[in-house]
Amino acid sequence: MATVEELKLRVRELENELIKCKQKQSAAEDAQSQELHRPKIDKMSAEVVDSNPYSRLMALKRMGIVDDYELLLFDYDKVELANMNRLFFQPHQAGLSKVEAAEHTLRNINPDVSFETHNYNITTMENFTHFMERISQGGLEDGKPVDLVLSCVDNFEARMAINTACNELGQIWMESGVSENAVSGHIQLIIPGETACFACAPPLVVAANIDEKTLKREGVCAASLPTTMGVVAGILVQNVLKYLLKFGTVSYYLGYNAMQDFFPTMAMKANPQCNDRYCRKQQEEYKKKEAERPKVEVVEVEEEVVHEDNEWGIELVSEVSDAELQAASGSVPDLPEGITVAYTIPAESPASGETVEETEQSLEELMAQMRKL
């Protein structure tokens, strides 16, 4: 009778055979789809025709556009049926690695894109070293770094690995995430030394010194709402385009609360006491660059008062002096600080202080007396 270990070994062998069968099936389907789909395009065209897949994209040329596109994908997970709600993976891809399944799908959509996939966990020492090497030398030009790193991971350990690599290399990256209840998310642009890195403001699980692996319970998983992920992914990609193509305002931090449709935004400065020593080093480098940058002096220039001319050469001049205007306004009451009156009541007595005696004479008699004077 077979032992438990032998049965487990046989189960793993059968699982591997099943994966190989699915991979062969997927490869055959990809080969078939390649025949059905368009061939590669040698040069992007701006011709406005429905058969040109880049005509709409090239319409943005007035804003500036990149010459080529390339994706480097890192992931160690496999596609499961539970991932079907992502509206990206397909049922026949179950068992494939996520990077492989993603490459197949994306290549079918656009065969002009170059892909490089790595099916491993970036948090291990050996894989982390290779991960850093590809960031620093995996750009479109051989030996040049990538333009930008995008983080779409679902755990703190992987985010910290990306944060450590980018701080050490001085690599700009954008971090994104969706909450466990699937109704909120955020994106964040991280410029080493200039903005707060992911370690500058650690979340509660780090501040409380809790191992996030212990937070997962058997039979319990985080919620996953494709609409929330779609909104966050769209905001992230839009921010990437604005950063790479240099148009619009790039967000440093933008949140999304699906319950209230609330989009908070902010900018966070780097923490001088950050636990990441490479972050502190990048902060010092940034301070030196800012000190060496030429200072722009702001000179205040008084605007010349320009009187509008008119065809008659008439100039309006007030005939009332400031003192006369103040006297006519009357006294100002003593009010608390910050409160002023809208207007004042003029004094009742004449300015000369003289009084007029009452008389019983009629108006005609008074006018006759004035004529004799």
C-alpha positions as CSV (number, residue, x, y, z in Angstrom):
1,M,0.0,0.0,0.0
2,A,1.4,3.5,-1.0
3,T,2.4,5.8,1.8
4,V,1.1,9.3,2.3
5,E,4.3,10.8,0.9
6,E,4.1,8.7,-2.2
7,L,0.6,9.8,-2.8
8,K,1.5,13.4,-2.4
9,L,4.4,13.0,-4.8
10,R,2.0,11.3,-7.3
11,V,-0.5,14.2,-6.9
12,R,2.3,16.7,-7.7
13,E,3.3,14.8,-10.8
14,L,-0.3,14.7,-12.0
15,E,-0.6,18.5,-11.4
16,N,2.6,19.1,-13.4
17,E,1.3,17.0,-16.2
18,L,-2.0,18.9,-16.2
19,I,-0.1,22.2,-16.3
20,K,2.0,21.0,-19.3
21,C,-1.1,19.9,-21.1
22,K,-2.8,23.3,-20.5
23,Q,0.4,25.1,-21.6
24,K,0.5,23.1,-24.9
25,Q,-3.2,23.8,-25.4
26,S,-2.6,27.5,-24.8
27,A,0.4,27.5,-27.1
28,A,-1.6,25.9,-29.8
29,E,-4.4,28.4,-29.4
30,D,-1.8,31.3,-29.4
31,A,-0.4,29.9,-32.7
32,Q,-3.8,29.7,-34.2
33,S,-4.7,33.2,-33.0
34,Q,-1.5,34.5,-34.5
35,E,-2.7,33.3,-37.9
36,L,-6.1,35.0,-37.3
37,H,-4.7,38.3,-36.0
38,R,-2.8,41.0,-37.8
39,P,1.0,40.7,-38.4
40,K,3.5,43.0,-36.7
41,I,3.8,46.6,-37.9
42,D,7.3,47.8,-38.8
43,K,6.5,51.5,-38.3
44,M,3.8,53.3,-36.4
45,S,1.7,55.4,-38.8
46,A,-0.4,58.5,-38.2
47,E,-2.6,57.7,-41.2
48,V,-6.2,58.3,-40.2
49,V,-7.8,55.0,-41.4
50,D,-9.9,52.4,-39.5
51,S,-7.4,49.7,-40.3
52,N,-4.5,51.6,-38.5
53,P,-4.4,50.4,-34.9
54,Y,-2.3,53.4,-33.9
55,S,-4.2,56.2,-35.6
56,R,-6.1,57.3,-32.4
57,L,-2.9,57.1,-30.4
58,M,-0.9,59.1,-32.9
59,A,-3.5,61.9,-32.7
60,L,-1.8,62.8,-29.4
61,K,1.4,63.5,-31.2
62,R,1.0,67.2,-30.5
63,M,1.6,66.3,-26.8
64,G,4.7,64.2,-27.5
65,I,4.8,60.4,-27.8
66,V,7.4,57.6,-27.2
67,D,9.1,55.8,-30.1
68,D,8.4,52.3,-28.8
69,Y,6.8,50.3,-26.0
70,E,8.1,47.5,-23.9
71,L,6.8,45.6,-20.8
72,L,8.9,43.7,-18.2
73,L,6.6,41.5,-16.0
74,F,7.5,40.0,-12.7
75,D,5.2,37.6,-10.8
76,Y,5.4,34.2,-9.2
77,D,1.7,33.4,-8.8
78,K,-0.4,31.1,-11.0
79,V,-3.8,31.8,-12.6
80,E,-6.7,30.3,-10.8
81,L,-10.4,30.1,-11.5
82,A,-10.9,32.6,-8.7
83,N,-9.0,35.2,-10.8
84,M,-11.6,35.1,-13.6
85,N,-13.4,38.1,-12.1
86,R,-10.4,40.2,-13.1
87,L,-11.8,40.3,-16.6
88,F,-8.4,39.7,-18.0
89,F,-7.5,36.0,-17.5
90,Q,-9.4,33.3,-19.3
91,P,-10.6,29.9,-18.0
92,H,-8.3,27.9,-20.2
93,Q,-5.3,29.7,-18.7
94,A,-5.9,28.2,-15.3
95,G,-2.6,26.6,-14.1
96,L,-0.4,28.9,-16.2
97,S,1.8,31.4,-14.5
98,K,0.2,34.8,-14.4
99,V,3.1,36.5,-16.3
100,E,2.8,33.8,-19.1
101,A,-1.0,34.1,-19.3
102,A,-0.7,37.9,-19.3
103,E,1.9,37.8,-22.1
104,H,-0.3,35.5,-24.2
105,T,-3.3,37.7,-23.9
106,L,-1.4,41.0,-24.5
107,R,0.6,39.6,-27.4
108,N,-2.7,38.6,-29.1
109,I,-4.0,42.1,-28.5
110,N,-0.9,43.8,-29.8
111,P,1.9,41.8,-31.4
112,D,4.1,44.9,-31.8
113,V,4.8,45.1,-28.1
114,S,8.0,43.5,-26.7
115,F,7.7,41.4,-23.5
116,E,10.1,40.1,-21.0
117,T,8.6,37.8,-18.3
118,H,10.0,36.5,-15.0
119,N,8.1,33.9,-13.1
120,Y,9.7,34.2,-9.7
121,N,9.3,35.8,-6.2
122,I,11.3,39.1,-6.1
123,T,11.6,38.9,-2.2
124,T,14.2,36.1,-2.2
125,M,17.8,37.1,-2.1
126,E,18.8,35.5,-5.4
127,N,15.8,36.8,-7.3
128,F,16.0,40.3,-5.8
129,T,19.5,40.6,-7.2
130,H,18.3,39.7,-10.7
131,F,15.3,42.0,-10.2
132,M,17.6,44.9,-9.5
133,E,19.8,44.0,-12.5
134,R,16.8,44.1,-14.9
135,I,15.6,47.4,-13.5
136,S,19.0,49.0,-13.9
137,Q,19.8,47.5,-17.4
138,G,16.5,46.4,-18.8
139,G,15.5,49.5,-20.7
140,L,14.8,49.7,-24.4
141,E,18.5,50.6,-25.0
142,D,20.9,47.9,-23.9
143,G,22.5,48.6,-20.5
144,K,20.2,51.5,-19.8
145,P,17.7,51.6,-16.9
146,V,13.9,51.4,-17.4
147,D,12.0,54.7,-17.5
148,L,9.6,53.8,-14.8
149,V,8.7,51.0,-12.4
150,L,5.0,50.2,-11.7
151,S,3.9,48.3,-8.6
152,C,0.6,46.5,-8.7
153,V,1.4,43.9,-5.9
154,D,-1.0,42.8,-3.1
155,N,1.4,42.4,-0.2
156,F,3.6,44.6,1.9
157,E,6.7,42.4,1.6
158,A,6.8,42.8,-2.2
159,R,6.3,46.5,-1.9
160,M,9.2,46.8,0.5
161,A,11.4,44.8,-1.9
162,I,10.5,47.2,-4.8
163,N,11.0,50.2,-2.5
164,T,14.5,49.0,-1.4
165,A,15.6,48.3,-5.0
166,C,14.4,51.7,-6.3
167,N,15.9,53.6,-3.3
168,E,19.3,52.0,-3.9
169,L,19.2,52.6,-7.7
170,G,17.6,56.0,-7.5
171,Q,14.8,54.7,-9.7
172,I,11.5,56.6,-9.9
173,W,8.4,54.3,-9.5
174,M,4.7,54.4,-9.0
175,E,3.0,52.3,-6.3
176,S,-0.7,51.3,-6.4
177,G,-3.0,49.2,-4.3
178,V,-6.6,48.3,-3.5
179,S,-7.9,47.9,0.0
180,E,-8.9,44.4,1.4
181,N,-12.6,45.4,1.3
182,A,-12.2,46.2,-2.4
183,V,-14.0,49.6,-2.2
184,S,-11.0,52.0,-2.0
185,G,-7.5,52.3,-3.5
186,H,-4.7,54.7,-4.3
187,I,-1.7,55.5,-6.5
188,Q,1.5,57.1,-5.4
189,L,4.5,58.6,-7.3
190,I,7.8,58.0,-5.5
191,I,10.9,59.9,-6.4
192,P,13.8,58.7,-4.2
193,G,15.1,61.5,-2.1
194,E,12.5,64.0,-3.1
195,T,9.2,62.5,-2.0
196,A,8.3,60.0,0.7
197,C,9.3,56.5,-0.1
198,F,7.1,53.5,1.0
199,A,9.1,53.1,4.2
200,C,8.9,56.8,5.2
201,A,5.3,56.4,6.3
202,P,4.8,52.7,7.1
203,P,1.3,51.3,7.5
204,L,-0.2,49.9,10.7
205,V,1.1,46.3,10.2
206,V,4.6,47.6,10.3
207,A,4.1,50.2,13.0
208,A,2.6,47.5,15.2
209,N,5.4,45.0,14.4
210,I,2.9,42.5,13.1
211,D,3.8,39.8,10.5
212,E,1.3,40.3,7.7
213,K,1.4,36.5,7.0
214,T,-0.3,35.9,10.3
215,L,-3.2,38.2,9.2
216,K,-4.4,35.6,6.7
217,R,-6.9,33.1,8.0
218,E,-7.9,29.7,6.6
219,G,-10.9,30.0,4.3
220,V,-10.9,33.8,4.4
221,C,-9.6,35.9,1.5
222,A,-9.6,39.6,0.6
223,A,-12.5,40.9,-1.4
224,S,-11.9,41.6,-5.1
225,L,-14.1,44.0,-7.1
226,P,-13.0,44.4,-10.7
227,T,-14.6,47.8,-11.0
228,T,-12.5,49.3,-8.2
229,M,-9.4,47.7,-9.6
230,G,-10.3,49.0,-13.0
231,V,-10.7,52.6,-11.7
232,V,-7.3,52.4,-9.8
233,A,-5.6,50.8,-12.8
234,G,-7.0,53.5,-15.1
235,I,-5.8,56.3,-12.8
236,L,-2.4,54.7,-12.5
237,V,-1.9,54.3,-16.3
238,Q,-3.2,57.9,-16.9
239,N,-0.6,59.2,-14.4
240,V,2.1,57.1,-16.2
241,L,1.2,58.6,-19.5
242,K,1.3,62.2,-18.1
243,Y,4.7,61.5,-16.5
244,L,6.3,59.9,-19.6
245,L,4.7,62.1,-22.2
246,K,5.0,65.2,-20.1
247,F,1.5,66.6,-20.3
248,G,-1.0,67.7,-17.6
249,T,-0.4,67.5,-13.9
250,V,1.2,64.4,-12.5
251,S,-0.3,63.3,-9.2
252,Y,2.0,62.5,-6.3
253,Y,-0.7,60.7,-4.3
254,L,-4.3,60.2,-5.4
255,G,-6.8,58.1,-3.4
256,Y,-10.1,56.6,-4.4
257,N,-13.0,55.9,-2.1
258,A,-15.8,54.1,-4.0
259,M,-18.4,54.5,-1.2
260,Q,-18.4,58.3,-1.5
261,D,-16.7,58.8,-4.9
262,F,-14.0,60.7,-3.0
263,F,-10.6,61.4,-4.6
264,P,-8.2,62.8,-1.9
265,T,-4.9,64.1,-3.2
266,M,-1.7,65.2,-1.4
267,A,2.1,65.3,-1.6
268,M,4.3,63.8,1.0
269,K,7.9,64.8,1.7
270,A,10.6,62.3,2.5
271,N,11.2,61.5,6.1
272,P,14.7,62.4,7.3
273,Q,14.5,59.6,9.9
274,C,13.4,57.0,7.4
275,N,14.5,53.4,8.3
276,D,15.8,52.8,4.7
277,R,19.4,54.0,4.6
278,Y,19.3,54.4,0.9
279,C,16.3,56.7,1.2
280,R,18.3,58.9,3.6
281,K,21.2,58.8,1.2
282,Q,19.0,59.8,-1.7
283,Q,17.7,62.7,0.4
284,E,21.2,64.0,0.9
285,E,21.9,63.8,-2.8
286,Y,18.7,65.7,-3.6
287,K,19.6,68.5,-1.1
288,K,23.0,68.9,-2.8
289,K,21.4,69.2,-6.2
290,E,18.9,71.7,-4.9
291,A,21.7,73.8,-3.3
292,E,23.7,73.8,-6.6
293,R,20.8,74.8,-8.7
294,P,20.9,78.5,-9.6
295,K,18.6,80.6,-7.5
296,V,15.9,82.5,-9.4
297,E,15.5,86.0,-8.0
298,V,12.0,87.4,-7.9
299,V,12.0,91.1,-8.6
300,E,8.8,93.0,-7.7
301,V,8.0,95.7,-10.3
302,E,5.5,98.4,-9.4
303,E,2.9,98.8,-12.1
304,E,2.7,102.2,-13.6
305,V,-0.7,103.9,-13.2
306,V,-2.1,104.4,-16.6
307,H,-5.0,106.9,-17.0
308,E,-7.4,106.1,-19.8
309,D,-7.4,108.9,-22.3
310,N,-10.6,110.3,-23.8
311,E,-11.3,112.4,-26.9
312,W,-12.2,115.5,-24.8
313,G,-9.0,115.5,-22.6
314,I,-11.1,115.5,-19.5
315,E,-9.5,114.4,-16.2
316,L,-11.5,113.6,-13.1
317,V,-10.1,115.1,-9.9
318,S,-11.8,115.0,-6.5
319,E,-12.6,118.4,-5.0
320,V,-12.9,117.0,-1.5
321,S,-9.8,116.6,0.6
322,D,-9.2,113.6,2.8
323,A,-9.6,115.7,5.9
324,E,-13.0,117.1,4.7
325,L,-14.1,113.6,3.8
326,Q,-13.2,112.3,7.2
327,A,-15.0,115.2,8.9
328,A,-18.1,114.6,6.8
329,S,-18.1,110.9,7.7
330,G,-18.5,111.6,11.4
331,S,-16.8,109.8,14.4
332,V,-16.0,106.1,14.2
333,P,-17.2,104.1,17.2
334,D,-14.7,102.0,19.3
335,L,-15.1,98.5,18.0
336,P,-13.3,95.2,18.8
337,E,-10.3,94.3,16.6
338,G,-11.3,92.9,13.2
339,I,-14.7,94.7,13.0
340,T,-15.3,97.8,10.9
341,V,-18.4,99.9,10.2
342,A,-19.9,100.0,6.7
343,Y,-20.6,103.8,7.0
344,T,-20.7,106.5,9.7
345,I,-23.3,109.2,10.5
346,P,-22.2,112.8,10.0
347,A,-22.2,115.2,13.0
348,E,-25.5,117.1,13.4
349,S,-23.9,120.5,14.3
350,P,-22.3,122.7,11.5
351,A,-18.5,122.6,11.2
352,S,-18.2,126.2,12.3
353,G,-19.9,125.6,15.6
354,E,-22.4,128.6,15.0
355,T,-26.1,128.2,15.8
356,V,-29.0,130.0,14.1
357,E,-31.6,131.7,16.4
358,E,-35.2,130.9,15.9
359,T,-37.4,133.7,14.5
360,E,-41.1,134.3,13.8
361,Q,-40.4,136.3,10.6
362,S,-41.8,135.0,7.4
363,L,-39.6,134.0,4.5
364,E,-40.6,137.1,2.4
365,E,-39.5,139.4,5.3
366,L,-36.2,137.6,5.6
367,M,-35.5,137.9,1.9
368,A,-36.3,141.6,1.9
369,Q,-33.8,142.2,4.7
370,M,-31.1,140.3,2.8
371,R,-31.7,142.6,-0.3
372,K,-31.0,145.7,1.8
373,L,-27.6,144.3,3.0
